[in-house]
Amino acid sequence: MLNTVRHGRPTERPPLLIVHGLFGSARNWGVIAKRLSDNREVIAVDLRNHGQSPWFDSHGYPEMAADLAEVIEAENGPVDIIGHSMGGKAAMALALTRPELLRRVLVADIAPVAYGHSQMAYVDAMRRVDLGRVSRRSDAAEQLAALGVAPALQSFFTQSLDVGEKRWYLNLDVLAKEMPKILSFPEFAGQFDGPVLFLSGGTSDYVLPEHRPVIRALFPAARFAKLPDAGHWLHAEEPKAFEKTARIFFDA
């Protein structure tokens, strides 16, 4: 079972499940999860090979969808769900394979398509950190800076560092091996007919107009919105706007 971090208490409303992106964890969503837990329980998960969840030799979307289904079944679903980036693809895979487990789906800055960029540079940078010289997260951040990693990503990556045990909470070897699967999106035979909001950052190029036919073929009820001043990390860059938009969508 995936590790979960819970906020708030169960109410008559369905729980809200939050699924992080690549190299992330449930704790990255703490601020928004707490805000959204004022009228329902919010459950943030660590995906496989991330955070406190188990490590596996595979990291494809069918497997991630099955992991999420196990969590929801334990809650006697259905639930609402937010998925960002890789987590958004996992949420879409779940919607297309187990639609009965989901009520409403918010997909944050990702489309059900293959992307041509790679995240291997970041895997390589984290692998090159000499953990023997790390006694605090800032030590690792300094090494990442020397490797050309931007300050915001230094902070983000080091949240997944166990300083005491001198290890990453990320299964970097498997994430590297499975990177082609992470960047792609498998074919699914089904559709999800429920409400889906594709919320993207106005300065991001992850969700483009040419992606809309593919999105609508899989999610006929899809709607689209943007946070004009945000990029790919829209929930971190514009947390209040993200929260407001999520409330409007889930309360509809």
C-alpha positions as CSV (number, residue, x, y, z in Angstrom):
1,M,0.0,0.0,0.0
2,L,1.2,3.5,-0.8
3,N,2.2,5.8,2.1
4,T,-0.5,8.4,2.8
5,V,-0.5,11.7,4.6
6,R,-3.9,12.7,5.9
7,H,-5.4,16.2,6.5
8,G,-8.7,17.0,8.1
9,R,-11.4,14.5,9.0
10,P,-13.9,12.4,7.1
11,T,-17.2,14.2,6.3
12,E,-20.2,13.5,4.1
13,R,-18.1,14.7,1.1
14,P,-15.9,12.2,-0.7
15,P,-12.2,12.4,0.2
16,L,-9.8,14.3,-2.0
17,L,-6.8,12.4,-3.1
18,I,-3.7,14.4,-4.1
19,V,-1.0,12.8,-6.3
20,H,2.4,14.4,-6.7
21,G,4.7,14.6,-9.7
22,L,8.1,13.1,-10.6
23,F,10.7,13.5,-7.7
24,G,7.9,14.8,-5.4
25,S,6.1,13.5,-2.4
26,A,2.9,13.9,-0.4
27,R,4.6,16.4,1.9
28,N,5.2,18.8,-1.0
29,W,1.4,19.4,-1.1
30,G,1.1,20.1,2.6
31,V,0.0,23.7,2.4
32,I,-2.7,23.2,-0.2
33,A,-3.9,19.9,1.3
34,K,-4.4,21.6,4.7
35,R,-6.3,24.4,3.2
36,L,-8.6,22.1,1.2
37,S,-9.2,19.9,4.3
38,D,-11.6,22.4,5.9
39,N,-14.7,20.6,4.7
40,R,-13.4,17.1,3.9
41,E,-10.6,14.7,4.4
42,V,-7.6,15.2,2.1
43,I,-5.3,12.3,1.4
44,A,-1.9,13.0,-0.2
45,V,0.0,9.9,-1.4
46,D,3.6,9.0,-2.0
47,L,3.7,7.3,-5.4
48,R,5.8,4.1,-5.7
49,N,9.5,4.7,-5.7
50,H,9.0,8.0,-4.0
51,G,8.8,9.2,-0.4
52,Q,7.9,6.6,2.2
53,S,6.1,4.3,-0.3
54,P,7.6,0.9,-1.3
55,W,10.1,0.6,-4.1
56,F,9.4,-1.6,-7.1
57,D,11.3,-2.5,-10.3
58,S,8.7,-0.9,-12.5
59,H,7.3,2.6,-12.8
60,G,4.6,2.6,-15.5
61,Y,1.2,4.2,-15.5
62,P,-0.9,1.0,-15.3
63,E,1.0,0.1,-12.1
64,M,0.7,3.5,-10.6
65,A,-3.1,3.5,-11.4
66,A,-3.4,0.1,-9.7
67,D,-1.6,1.5,-6.6
68,L,-4.0,4.4,-6.4
69,A,-7.0,2.1,-6.9
70,E,-5.8,0.1,-3.8
71,V,-5.8,3.3,-1.7
72,I,-9.2,4.3,-2.9
73,E,-10.7,0.9,-2.4
74,A,-9.5,1.0,1.2
75,E,-11.4,4.3,1.6
76,N,-14.6,2.7,0.1
77,G,-14.4,5.2,-2.8
78,P,-15.2,7.0,-5.0
79,V,-13.0,10.0,-4.4
80,D,-12.1,13.3,-6.1
81,I,-8.5,13.5,-7.3
82,I,-5.8,16.1,-8.1
83,G,-2.8,14.9,-10.0
84,H,0.2,17.0,-11.0
85,S,2.5,16.2,-13.9
86,M,3.4,12.5,-13.6
87,G,0.7,12.3,-10.9
88,G,-1.7,13.8,-13.4
89,K,-0.9,11.0,-15.9
90,A,-1.3,8.4,-13.1
91,A,-4.7,10.0,-12.3
92,M,-5.8,9.8,-15.9
93,A,-4.7,6.2,-16.2
94,L,-6.8,5.4,-13.1
95,A,-9.8,7.3,-14.6
96,L,-9.5,5.3,-17.8
97,T,-9.1,1.9,-16.2
98,R,-11.2,2.2,-13.0
99,P,-13.7,5.1,-13.7
100,E,-16.0,3.9,-10.9
101,L,-13.4,5.0,-8.3
102,L,-13.4,8.7,-9.3
103,R,-16.0,11.4,-9.1
104,R,-14.1,14.5,-10.4
105,V,-10.6,14.8,-11.7
106,L,-8.3,17.8,-11.7
107,V,-5.2,17.3,-14.0
108,A,-2.5,19.9,-13.2
109,D,-0.3,20.9,-16.2
110,I,0.0,17.7,-18.1
111,A,-1.6,16.0,-21.1
112,P,-2.1,12.3,-22.0
113,V,0.7,12.5,-24.5
114,A,4.4,11.5,-24.9
115,Y,6.9,14.3,-24.2
116,G,10.2,14.7,-25.9
117,H,12.1,16.3,-23.1
118,S,14.0,14.2,-20.5
119,Q,14.4,14.5,-16.7
120,M,17.6,12.4,-16.7
121,A,19.8,15.4,-16.1
122,Y,18.2,15.7,-12.6
123,V,18.5,12.0,-11.9
124,D,22.2,12.3,-12.8
125,A,22.7,15.4,-10.6
126,M,21.1,13.7,-7.6
127,R,23.2,10.6,-8.2
128,R,26.4,12.7,-8.2
129,V,25.7,14.2,-4.8
130,D,28.3,12.9,-2.4
131,L,26.0,11.9,0.5
132,G,29.0,11.2,2.7
133,R,29.6,14.9,2.8
134,V,26.0,15.8,3.6
135,S,25.1,16.6,7.2
136,R,22.2,18.9,6.4
137,R,20.1,19.5,3.4
138,S,21.9,22.7,2.5
139,D,25.1,20.7,1.9
140,A,23.3,18.7,-0.7
141,A,21.8,21.9,-2.2
142,E,25.3,23.4,-2.5
143,Q,26.4,20.3,-4.5
144,L,23.4,20.5,-6.7
145,A,24.1,24.2,-7.3
146,A,27.6,23.3,-8.4
147,L,26.0,20.9,-10.9
148,G,23.9,23.6,-12.4
149,V,20.6,22.8,-10.7
150,A,18.4,25.9,-10.2
151,P,17.7,27.1,-6.7
152,A,14.0,26.3,-6.7
153,L,14.8,22.7,-7.8
154,Q,17.6,22.4,-5.2
155,S,15.0,23.0,-2.5
156,F,12.5,20.7,-4.1
157,F,14.9,17.8,-4.6
158,T,16.4,18.0,-1.1
159,Q,13.0,17.5,0.4
160,S,13.4,13.9,-0.7
161,L,16.7,13.5,1.1
162,D,17.0,11.4,4.2
163,V,20.0,13.2,5.8
164,G,20.3,10.9,8.8
165,E,20.5,7.8,6.7
166,K,22.3,9.5,3.8
167,R,20.0,8.2,1.2
168,W,17.4,9.6,-1.3
169,Y,13.8,8.7,-0.7
170,L,13.7,8.4,-4.5
171,N,14.5,5.1,-6.3
172,L,16.7,6.8,-8.8
173,D,17.9,3.7,-10.5
174,V,14.4,2.5,-11.4
175,L,13.2,6.1,-12.3
176,A,16.2,6.3,-14.7
177,K,15.4,2.9,-16.2
178,E,11.7,3.7,-16.5
179,M,12.1,7.3,-17.8
180,P,10.7,6.4,-21.3
181,K,7.5,5.1,-19.7
182,I,7.3,8.2,-17.4
183,L,7.6,10.6,-20.4
184,S,5.1,8.6,-22.5
185,F,1.4,7.7,-22.0
186,P,0.1,4.2,-22.8
187,E,-3.0,3.6,-25.0
188,F,-6.2,2.8,-23.2
189,A,-9.3,1.5,-24.7
190,G,-11.8,3.2,-22.4
191,Q,-13.0,6.7,-21.8
192,F,-13.8,8.6,-18.6
193,D,-17.1,10.5,-19.0
194,G,-17.0,12.3,-15.7
195,P,-15.9,15.9,-15.1
196,V,-12.2,16.6,-15.7
197,L,-10.5,20.0,-15.4
198,F,-7.2,20.4,-17.2
199,L,-5.6,23.3,-15.3
200,S,-2.4,24.5,-16.7
201,G,0.2,27.3,-16.1
202,G,-0.1,30.2,-18.5
203,T,3.7,30.2,-19.1
204,S,4.0,26.4,-19.4
205,D,4.0,24.5,-22.6
206,Y,2.9,21.1,-21.2
207,V,-0.7,21.5,-22.3
208,L,-1.0,22.8,-25.8
209,P,-3.9,23.5,-28.2
210,E,-2.8,20.5,-30.4
211,H,-3.3,18.2,-27.4
212,R,-7.0,18.9,-27.1
213,P,-8.3,16.4,-29.6
214,V,-6.4,13.6,-27.8
215,I,-7.7,14.8,-24.5
216,R,-11.3,15.1,-25.6
217,A,-11.2,11.6,-27.2
218,L,-10.4,10.1,-23.8
219,F,-12.2,12.7,-21.6
220,P,-15.3,13.9,-23.5
221,A,-16.4,16.2,-20.6
222,A,-12.9,17.9,-20.3
223,R,-12.7,21.5,-19.5
224,F,-9.7,23.8,-19.7
225,A,-8.4,26.6,-17.5
226,K,-5.1,28.5,-17.0
227,L,-3.4,30.3,-14.2
228,P,-1.9,33.1,-16.3
229,D,1.1,33.9,-14.1
230,A,2.2,30.3,-13.3
231,G,4.4,27.8,-15.0
232,H,4.6,24.0,-14.7
233,W,4.7,24.2,-10.8
234,L,1.4,26.1,-10.8
235,H,0.4,24.8,-7.3
236,A,3.6,26.1,-5.8
237,E,3.8,29.3,-7.8
238,E,0.2,30.4,-7.4
239,P,-1.1,28.4,-4.4
240,K,-4.1,30.7,-3.6
241,A,-5.3,30.8,-7.2
242,F,-4.8,27.0,-7.5
243,E,-6.8,26.4,-4.3
244,K,-9.6,28.8,-5.4
245,T,-9.9,27.1,-8.8
246,A,-9.9,23.6,-7.3
247,R,-12.7,24.6,-4.8
248,I,-14.8,25.9,-7.6
249,F,-14.4,22.8,-9.7
250,F,-14.9,20.3,-6.9
251,D,-17.9,22.2,-5.5
252,A,-19.7,22.4,-8.8
